């Protein structure tokens, strides 16, 4: 999955590794016939010439080692050995041994980490090992570290990792966000970077990932208008299931630039085209000395997407003076920054509610939901929180017989039943999501009004939240009369061209409320009290009589 926020692997603590290795083998077969060990290492690693204060936690010093095995059975007596013979005079390997993780004793030039039983396709050993430059080593010196993984009942594997000390070291300047942008306009993106290492580069690779709503100006289907030393790809977004994906734009630009030590460069302005639906989005900017550098995104991008070269004049960089940036403090991952684009745009979220009774009107389907009438798309790619979930409060005399997938009950008191239905963090213009509840009116053919509204993670006002992006709060809640007659506005599916849509109207997506999978409530409450209805429904603006604090469930 692509997003505008780059994701870096997080190392498991040594205690966690030991615990999961032990717990994972207790109930599984004792033999792993035909298993093949797996070793996951980068091709190269560049160490800082001067060791940081705590190299064991420095991302440029830690040795990223992941191990695994094929098949489904555990393998036994796993060891990972690091032969440092060739590193003499170039770099020193250090290990964290003892309680809480695999011991890594040293014998001569070989460090061996005793893992024991292994029952994972891939597990992280990153927190156990790190390297520092050897005393007196010259910048640019390199050597191979030979790594071998063995087991008593699986095929071994080995790999060489090139360790280089010093060399070019790039950092990129933080970019002030563009604000009050007019949707549909073009925005320039200024990029500055500097070489703060010990050696010049032979080239500079600039990687860009523009989130949904942003594109490289002139791109579209015509790459001939884009720089010829850049390659471009577009990811396909979706709203399928619980893992929606943004439609992003990727660029990998390679400059044949010998970036000098101590020099700042400004890249030719890169223009971004904003979509009419843009509200706010980021562009990832990553600058590396090579496409296969440890922090580079390009290898992963190329595996997942097909790139096309541009056909216009190549992108270039100009040497400039910026001492404040050049001499400014370093921070982790400072080869990477983000350019935020905030547009003056809105999104009209509307609550949906429709009652369709069956037969004598004592049973039926209440469909509730959310629709974004645009023009903006609300995408919370950073927090992952849904901008608005759907909330249903039922009146007394109603029994829930079917609960849609994605909804769960929240009983407010002895008589009031409420349901919360999870939507998504990616709400495009035209997006619609509906949830059909099966209801039985236990008091006859009239039961009062069901209230459909929104809620989110707003601590101050989780129910009926003030949606800052919504210019029309009047349609953020609706009352639907439950009785013998249909009520509520008809819910019409959005056109296929508007946006990917998601609903829970398939019978397979619902569950019996009395089957043990969900609770059946006979509800009622002050915010479900009958009100004068127009056409079977009343729109409310900011009304909220039931207050409770909801937290998103983690399971």
Buried (B, 14 or more C-beta within 10 A) or exposed (E): EBBBBBEEEEBBBBEBBBEBBEEBBEEEEEEBEEBBBBBBBBEBBBBBBEBBEEBBEBBBBBBBBBBBBBBEBBBBBBBBBBBBEBBEEBBBBBBBBEEBBBBBEBEEBBBBBBBBBBBBEEBBBBBBBBBBBBEEBEBBBBBBBBBBBBBEBBBBBEBBBBBBBBBBBBBBBBBEEBEEBEBEEEBEBBBBBBBBBBBBBEBBBBBBBBBBBBBBBBBEEEBEEBBBBBBBBBBEBBBEEEEBBBBBBBBBBBBEBBBBBEBBBBBBEBBBBBBBBBBBBBBBBBBBBBBEBBBBBBEEBBEEBEBBBBEBEBBBBEEEEBEEBBEBEEEEBBBBBBBBBBBEBBBBBBBBBBBBBEEEBBBBBBBBBBBBBBBBBBBBBBEEEBBBBBBBBBBBBBBBBBBBBBBEBBBBEEEBBBBBBBBBBBBBBBBBBBBBBBBBBEBEBBBBBBBBBBBBBBEEEBBBBEBEBBEBBEBBBBBBBBBBEBBBBEBEEBEEEBBBBBBBBEEEBBBBBEEEEBEBBBBBBEBBBEBEBEEBBBBBEEBBEBEEEBEEEEE
